Amino acid sequence: MGFIGIICVIIMTVTLISIESNTKRLIQEQAETNRKLEQLLRKERF
């Protein structure tokens, strides 16, 4: 594994970390949206 191999590993690691943090943010946003929808639906019922 030469210099290029090491660079490839670093790039892959950074990419995976950024994908993971983006996924977590998306999941949090989705959860927030679901909560807001639930509140709206409850108001509609009563």
mmCIF file of the N, C-alpha and C atoms, coordinates in Angstrom:
data_MODEL
# 
_entry.id   MODEL 
# 
loop_
_atom_site.group_PDB 
_atom_site.id 
_atom_site.type_symbol 
_atom_site.label_atom_id 
_atom_site.label_alt_id 
_atom_site.label_comp_id 
_atom_site.label_asym_id 
_atom_site.label_entity_id 
_atom_site.label_seq_id 
_atom_site.pdbx_PDB_ins_code 
_atom_site.Cartn_x 
_atom_site.Cartn_y 
_atom_site.Cartn_z 
_atom_site.occupancy 
_atom_site.B_iso_or_equiv 
_atom_site.pdbx_formal_charge 
_atom_site.auth_seq_id 
_atom_site.auth_comp_id 
_atom_site.auth_asym_id 
_atom_site.auth_atom_id 
_atom_site.pdbx_PDB_model_num 
ATOM 1   N N  . MET A 1 1  ? 0.852   -1.188 0.000  1.00 0.00 ? 1  MET A N  1 
ATOM 2   C CA . MET A 1 1  ? 0.000   0.000  0.000  1.00 0.00 ? 1  MET A CA 1 
ATOM 3   C C  . MET A 1 1  ? 0.888   1.239  0.000  1.00 0.00 ? 1  MET A C  1 
ATOM 4   N N  . GLY A 1 2  ? 0.874   1.943  -1.112 1.00 0.00 ? 2  GLY A N  1 
ATOM 5   C CA . GLY A 1 2  ? 1.734   3.112  -1.233 1.00 0.00 ? 2  GLY A CA 1 
ATOM 6   C C  . GLY A 1 2  ? 1.044   4.388  -0.812 1.00 0.00 ? 2  GLY A C  1 
ATOM 7   N N  . PHE A 1 3  ? 1.626   5.482  -1.268 1.00 0.00 ? 3  PHE A N  1 
ATOM 8   C CA . PHE A 1 3  ? 1.129   6.814  -0.926 1.00 0.00 ? 3  PHE A CA 1 
ATOM 9   C C  . PHE A 1 3  ? -0.307  7.009  -1.411 1.00 0.00 ? 3  PHE A C  1 
ATOM 10  N N  . ILE A 1 4  ? -0.577  6.592  -2.646 1.00 0.00 ? 4  ILE A N  1 
ATOM 11  C CA . ILE A 1 4  ? -1.915  6.752  -3.233 1.00 0.00 ? 4  ILE A CA 1 
ATOM 12  C C  . ILE A 1 4  ? -2.942  5.954  -2.433 1.00 0.00 ? 4  ILE A C  1 
ATOM 13  N N  . GLY A 1 5  ? -2.566  4.757  -1.985 1.00 0.00 ? 5  GLY A N  1 
ATOM 14  C CA . GLY A 1 5  ? -3.472  3.930  -1.189 1.00 0.00 ? 5  GLY A CA 1 
ATOM 15  C C  . GLY A 1 5  ? -3.874  4.621  0.095  1.00 0.00 ? 5  GLY A C  1 
ATOM 16  N N  . ILE A 1 6  ? -2.888  5.261  0.751  1.00 0.00 ? 6  ILE A N  1 
ATOM 17  C CA . ILE A 1 6  ? -3.166  5.961  2.009  1.00 0.00 ? 6  ILE A CA 1 
ATOM 18  C C  . ILE A 1 6  ? -4.128  7.116  1.754  1.00 0.00 ? 6  ILE A C  1 
ATOM 19  N N  . ILE A 1 7  ? -3.896  7.861  0.677  1.00 0.00 ? 7  ILE A N  1 
ATOM 20  C CA . ILE A 1 7  ? -4.781  8.986  0.346  1.00 0.00 ? 7  ILE A CA 1 
ATOM 21  C C  . ILE A 1 7  ? -6.200  8.485  0.090  1.00 0.00 ? 7  ILE A C  1 
ATOM 22  N N  . CYS A 1 8  ? -6.321  7.367  -0.625 1.00 0.00 ? 8  CYS A N  1 
ATOM 23  C CA . CYS A 1 8  ? -7.648  6.793  -0.907 1.00 0.00 ? 8  CYS A CA 1 
ATOM 24  C C  . CYS A 1 8  ? -8.374  6.442  0.385  1.00 0.00 ? 8  CYS A C  1 
ATOM 25  N N  . VAL A 1 9  ? -7.650  5.833  1.329  1.00 0.00 ? 9  VAL A N  1 
ATOM 26  C CA . VAL A 1 9  ? -8.264  5.454  2.610  1.00 0.00 ? 9  VAL A CA 1 
ATOM 27  C C  . VAL A 1 9  ? -8.741  6.702  3.348  1.00 0.00 ? 9  VAL A C  1 
ATOM 28  N N  . ILE A 1 10 ? -7.925  7.752  3.348  1.00 0.00 ? 10 ILE A N  1 
ATOM 29  C CA . ILE A 1 10 ? -8.305  8.990  4.039  1.00 0.00 ? 10 ILE A CA 1 
ATOM 30  C C  . ILE A 1 10 ? -9.566  9.579  3.407  1.00 0.00 ? 10 ILE A C  1 
ATOM 31  N N  . ILE A 1 11 ? -9.602  9.622  2.078  1.00 0.00 ? 11 ILE A N  1 
ATOM 32  C CA . ILE A 1 11 ? -10.772 10.177 1.381  1.00 0.00 ? 11 ILE A CA 1 
ATOM 33  C C  . ILE A 1 11 ? -12.024 9.361  1.704  1.00 0.00 ? 11 ILE A C  1 
ATOM 34  N N  . MET A 1 12 ? -11.900 8.038  1.686  1.00 0.00 ? 12 MET A N  1 
ATOM 35  C CA . MET A 1 12 ? -13.049 7.175  1.988  1.00 0.00 ? 12 MET A CA 1 
ATOM 36  C C  . MET A 1 12 ? -13.549 7.407  3.407  1.00 0.00 ? 12 MET A C  1 
ATOM 37  N N  . THR A 1 13 ? -12.608 7.541  4.357  1.00 0.00 ? 13 THR A N  1 
ATOM 38  C CA . THR A 1 13 ? -12.988 7.747  5.754  1.00 0.00 ? 13 THR A CA 1 
ATOM 39  C C  . THR A 1 13 ? -13.741 9.058  5.918  1.00 0.00 ? 13 THR A C  1 
ATOM 40  N N  . VAL A 1 14 ? -13.208 10.123 5.325  1.00 0.00 ? 14 VAL A N  1 
ATOM 41  C CA . VAL A 1 14 ? -13.858 11.433 5.423  1.00 0.00 ? 14 VAL A CA 1 
ATOM 42  C C  . VAL A 1 14 ? -15.250 11.384 4.800  1.00 0.00 ? 14 VAL A C  1 
ATOM 43  N N  . THR A 1 15 ? -15.358 10.723 3.653  1.00 0.00 ? 15 THR A N  1 
ATOM 44  C CA . THR A 1 15 ? -16.652 10.617 2.973  1.00 0.00 ? 15 THR A CA 1 
ATOM 45  C C  . THR A 1 15 ? -17.656 9.887  3.855  1.00 0.00 ? 15 THR A C  1 
ATOM 46  N N  . LEU A 1 16 ? -17.231 8.772  4.455  1.00 0.00 ? 16 LEU A N  1 
ATOM 47  C CA . LEU A 1 16 ? -18.133 8.002  5.312  1.00 0.00 ? 16 LEU A CA 1 
ATOM 48  C C  . LEU A 1 16 ? -18.587 8.825  6.507  1.00 0.00 ? 16 LEU A C  1 
ATOM 49  N N  . ILE A 1 17 ? -17.660 9.575  7.117  1.00 0.00 ? 17 ILE A N  1 
ATOM 50  C CA . ILE A 1 17 ? -18.010 10.383 8.287  1.00 0.00 ? 17 ILE A CA 1 
ATOM 51  C C  . ILE A 1 17 ? -19.030 11.448 7.905  1.00 0.00 ? 17 ILE A C  1 
ATOM 52  N N  . SER A 1 18 ? -18.821 12.105 6.753  1.00 0.00 ? 18 SER A N  1 
ATOM 53  C CA . SER A 1 18 ? -19.763 13.153 6.344  1.00 0.00 ? 18 SER A CA 1 
ATOM 54  C C  . SER A 1 18 ? -21.124 12.558 6.004  1.00 0.00 ? 18 SER A C  1 
ATOM 55  N N  . ILE A 1 19 ? -21.144 11.386 5.365  1.00 0.00 ? 19 ILE A N  1 
ATOM 56  C CA . ILE A 1 19 ? -22.414 10.716 5.052  1.00 0.00 ? 19 ILE A CA 1 
ATOM 57  C C  . ILE A 1 19 ? -23.155 10.390 6.348  1.00 0.00 ? 19 ILE A C  1 
ATOM 58  N N  . GLU A 1 20 ? -22.409 9.895  7.349  1.00 0.00 ? 20 GLU A N  1 
ATOM 59  C CA . GLU A 1 20 ? -23.028 9.507  8.616  1.00 0.00 ? 20 GLU A CA 1 
ATOM 60  C C  . GLU A 1 20 ? -23.654 10.713 9.306  1.00 0.00 ? 20 GLU A C  1 
ATOM 61  N N  . SER A 1 21 ? -22.923 11.844 9.341  1.00 0.00 ? 21 SER A N  1 
ATOM 62  C CA . SER A 1 21 ? -23.460 13.022 10.019 1.00 0.00 ? 21 SER A CA 1 
ATOM 63  C C  . SER A 1 21 ? -24.662 13.576 9.258  1.00 0.00 ? 21 SER A C  1 
ATOM 64  N N  . ASN A 1 22 ? -24.618 13.532 7.920  1.00 0.00 ? 22 ASN A N  1 
ATOM 65  C CA . ASN A 1 22 ? -25.766 13.982 7.123  1.00 0.00 ? 22 ASN A CA 1 
ATOM 66  C C  . ASN A 1 22 ? -26.980 13.107 7.395  1.00 0.00 ? 22 ASN A C  1 
ATOM 67  N N  . THR A 1 23 ? -26.762 11.791 7.489  1.00 0.00 ? 23 THR A N  1 
ATOM 68  C CA . THR A 1 23 ? -27.861 10.861 7.743  1.00 0.00 ? 23 THR A CA 1 
ATOM 69  C C  . THR A 1 23 ? -28.492 11.148 9.100  1.00 0.00 ? 23 THR A C  1 
ATOM 70  N N  . LYS A 1 24 ? -27.651 11.384 10.125 1.00 0.00 ? 24 LYS A N  1 
ATOM 71  C CA . LYS A 1 24 ? -28.180 11.681 11.460 1.00 0.00 ? 24 LYS A CA 1 
ATOM 72  C C  . LYS A 1 24 ? -29.025 12.941 11.429 1.00 0.00 ? 24 LYS A C  1 
ATOM 73  N N  . ARG A 1 25 ? -28.543 13.969 10.702 1.00 0.00 ? 25 ARG A N  1 
ATOM 74  C CA . ARG A 1 25 ? -29.293 15.220 10.627 1.00 0.00 ? 25 ARG A CA 1 
ATOM 75  C C  . ARG A 1 25 ? -30.632 14.998 9.946  1.00 0.00 ? 25 ARG A C  1 
ATOM 76  N N  . LEU A 1 26 ? -30.627 14.218 8.867  1.00 0.00 ? 26 LEU A N  1 
ATOM 77  C CA . LEU A 1 26 ? -31.869 13.938 8.138  1.00 0.00 ? 26 LEU A CA 1 
ATOM 78  C C  . LEU A 1 26 ? -32.862 13.205 9.032  1.00 0.00 ? 26 LEU A C  1 
ATOM 79  N N  . ILE A 1 27 ? -32.367 12.234 9.812  1.00 0.00 ? 27 ILE A N  1 
ATOM 80  C CA . ILE A 1 27 ? -33.249 11.467 10.702 1.00 0.00 ? 27 ILE A CA 1 
ATOM 81  C C  . ILE A 1 27 ? -33.863 12.397 11.749 1.00 0.00 ? 27 ILE A C  1 
ATOM 82  N N  . GLN A 1 28 ? -33.042 13.311 12.301 1.00 0.00 ? 28 GLN A N  1 
ATOM 83  C CA . GLN A 1 28 ? -33.555 14.249 13.299 1.00 0.00 ? 28 GLN A CA 1 
ATOM 84  C C  . GLN A 1 28 ? -34.617 15.154 12.695 1.00 0.00 ? 28 GLN A C  1 
ATOM 85  N N  . GLU A 1 29 ? -34.359 15.659 11.467 1.00 0.00 ? 29 GLU A N  1 
ATOM 86  C CA . GLU A 1 29 ? -35.340 16.525 10.809 1.00 0.00 ? 29 GLU A CA 1 
ATOM 87  C C  . GLU A 1 29 ? -36.639 15.771 10.562 1.00 0.00 ? 29 GLU A C  1 
ATOM 88  N N  . GLN A 1 30 ? -36.523 14.509 10.157 1.00 0.00 ? 30 GLN A N  1 
ATOM 89  C CA . GLN A 1 30 ? -37.714 13.702 9.886  1.00 0.00 ? 30 GLN A CA 1 
ATOM 90  C C  . GLN A 1 30 ? -38.522 13.501 11.165 1.00 0.00 ? 30 GLN A C  1 
ATOM 91  N N  . ALA A 1 31 ? -37.821 13.243 12.279 1.00 0.00 ? 31 ALA A N  1 
ATOM 92  C CA . ALA A 1 31 ? -38.501 13.050 13.560 1.00 0.00 ? 31 ALA A CA 1 
ATOM 93  C C  . ALA A 1 31 ? -39.241 14.324 13.954 1.00 0.00 ? 31 ALA A C  1 
ATOM 94  N N  . GLU A 1 32 ? -38.599 15.473 13.741 1.00 0.00 ? 32 GLU A N  1 
ATOM 95  C CA . GLU A 1 32 ? -39.234 16.747 14.073 1.00 0.00 ? 32 GLU A CA 1 
ATOM 96  C C  . GLU A 1 32 ? -40.486 16.964 13.221 1.00 0.00 ? 32 GLU A C  1 
ATOM 97  N N  . THR A 1 33 ? -40.379 16.666 11.938 1.00 0.00 ? 33 THR A N  1 
ATOM 98  C CA . THR A 1 33 ? -41.523 16.810 11.029 1.00 0.00 ? 33 THR A CA 1 
ATOM 99  C C  . THR A 1 33 ? -42.664 15.909 11.480 1.00 0.00 ? 33 THR A C  1 
ATOM 100 N N  . ASN A 1 34 ? -42.338 14.679 11.867 1.00 0.00 ? 34 ASN A N  1 
ATOM 101 C CA . ASN A 1 34 ? -43.371 13.742 12.319 1.00 0.00 ? 34 ASN A CA 1 
ATOM 102 C C  . ASN A 1 34 ? -44.082 14.274 13.556 1.00 0.00 ? 34 ASN A C  1 
ATOM 103 N N  . ARG A 1 35 ? -43.308 14.863 14.492 1.00 0.00 ? 35 ARG A N  1 
ATOM 104 C CA . ARG A 1 35 ? -43.908 15.424 15.702 1.00 0.00 ? 35 ARG A CA 1 
ATOM 105 C C  . ARG A 1 35 ? -44.886 16.539 15.352 1.00 0.00 ? 35 ARG A C  1 
ATOM 106 N N  . LYS A 1 36 ? -44.447 17.440 14.445 1.00 0.00 ? 36 LYS A N  1 
ATOM 107 C CA . LYS A 1 36 ? -45.315 18.557 14.056 1.00 0.00 ? 36 LYS A CA 1 
ATOM 108 C C  . LYS A 1 36 ? -46.600 18.041 13.414 1.00 0.00 ? 36 LYS A C  1 
ATOM 109 N N  . LEU A 1 37 ? -46.470 17.026 12.561 1.00 0.00 ? 37 LEU A N  1 
ATOM 110 C CA . LEU A 1 37 ? -47.651 16.456 11.910 1.00 0.00 ? 37 LEU A CA 1 
ATOM 111 C C  . LEU A 1 37 ? -48.596 15.857 12.944 1.00 0.00 ? 37 LEU A C  1 
ATOM 112 N N  . GLU A 1 38 ? -48.040 15.168 13.935 1.00 0.00 ? 38 GLU A N  1 
ATOM 113 C CA . GLU A 1 38 ? -48.879 14.568 14.980 1.00 0.00 ? 38 GLU A CA 1 
ATOM 114 C C  . GLU A 1 38 ? -49.654 15.637 15.725 1.00 0.00 ? 38 GLU A C  1 
ATOM 115 N N  . GLN A 1 39 ? -48.962 16.741 16.063 1.00 0.00 ? 39 GLN A N  1 
ATOM 116 C CA . GLN A 1 39 ? -49.633 17.825 16.784 1.00 0.00 ? 39 GLN A CA 1 
ATOM 117 C C  . GLN A 1 39 ? -50.777 18.393 15.953 1.00 0.00 ? 39 GLN A C  1 
ATOM 118 N N  . LEU A 1 40 ? -50.525 18.581 14.651 1.00 0.00 ? 40 LEU A N  1 
ATOM 119 C CA . LEU A 1 40 ? -51.574 19.102 13.768 1.00 0.00 ? 40 LEU A CA 1 
ATOM 120 C C  . LEU A 1 40 ? -52.760 18.148 13.720 1.00 0.00 ? 40 LEU A C  1 
ATOM 121 N N  . LEU A 1 41 ? -52.479 16.853 13.619 1.00 0.00 ? 41 LEU A N  1 
ATOM 122 C CA . LEU A 1 41 ? -53.556 15.871 13.536 1.00 0.00 ? 41 LEU A CA 1 
ATOM 123 C C  . LEU A 1 41 ? -54.377 15.851 14.820 1.00 0.00 ? 41 LEU A C  1 
ATOM 124 N N  . ARG A 1 42 ? -53.703 15.994 15.979 1.00 0.00 ? 42 ARG A N  1 
ATOM 125 C CA . ARG A 1 42 ? -54.423 16.011 17.247 1.00 0.00 ? 42 ARG A CA 1 
ATOM 126 C C  . ARG A 1 42 ? -55.358 17.206 17.308 1.00 0.00 ? 42 ARG A C  1 
ATOM 127 N N  . LYS A 1 43 ? -54.867 18.380 16.852 1.00 0.00 ? 43 LYS A N  1 
ATOM 128 C CA . LYS A 1 43 ? -55.704 19.586 16.859 1.00 0.00 ? 43 LYS A CA 1 
ATOM 129 C C  . LYS A 1 43 ? -56.923 19.388 15.969 1.00 0.00 ? 43 LYS A C  1 
ATOM 130 N N  . GLU A 1 44 ? -56.731 18.735 14.829 1.00 0.00 ? 44 GLU A N  1 
ATOM 131 C CA . GLU A 1 44 ? -57.843 18.498 13.899 1.00 0.00 ? 44 GLU A CA 1 
ATOM 132 C C  . GLU A 1 44 ? -58.932 17.659 14.562 1.00 0.00 ? 44 GLU A C  1 
ATOM 133 N N  . ARG A 1 45 ? -58.515 16.661 15.342 1.00 0.00 ? 45 ARG A N  1 
ATOM 134 C CA . ARG A 1 45 ? -59.483 15.733 15.939 1.00 0.00 ? 45 ARG A CA 1 
ATOM 135 C C  . ARG A 1 45 ? -60.349 16.414 16.983 1.00 0.00 ? 45 ARG A C  1 
ATOM 136 N N  . PHE A 1 46 ? -59.720 17.232 17.819 1.00 0.00 ? 46 PHE A N  1 
ATOM 137 C CA . PHE A 1 46 ? -60.480 17.820 18.927 1.00 0.00 ? 46 PHE A CA 1 
ATOM 138 C C  . PHE A 1 46 ? -61.205 19.091 18.525 1.00 0.00 ? 46 PHE A C  1 
# 
